[in-house]
Amino acid sequence: MSDFVDGTAFNHEQGNRARKLFAAVVLAALDDAIADDKKYGNGPEQIARWARSRDGREVLTCAGIDPNERVVKGMMEFVGKGVRTSVALSREESERRQAAELAQQAEAA
């Protein structure tokens, strides 16, 4: 019985690692599209083309992301903002965005 539990836990952990690997591929694709947007001005179109492609849908699915049109539009918006994924996911950026939101709410009141 303990062998079954150990095997199941191992398989679950392997699945989580694979999902994280594919998520890293998605983040790299977003960064590439941001770089294309800065260099050529076509980043949102590039990420949309990739996300709608067969390979892109497969990678998104393996990363645990449903490859629907809403996701594609969100990725296009993210690329349009031009903030690299490493910066967007950092604590400092999150705190800065929250402070800006609070300042906007204070101005509106």
C-alpha angles and dihedrals in degrees: 000000000000089000089057091050092047091049092048092048090048092050091048091051091048090052091051091050092050091049090051090049092054090045087056089053090053091050090049090051089052091050091049091051091049089052090049090049092054093045104036105009095237103100100121091049091048094052091045091051091049095046092050093047121097093250093046093051090049093051092046091050092049089050089056095253120129104233097222130140093262090059091048091052091048091051090049091051091048092052090046091058089059097217111139116237095244090056095042091053095047123106093234092057091047091051092046092052091048091050091049090050092051091049091052091050091049091051091049093052 
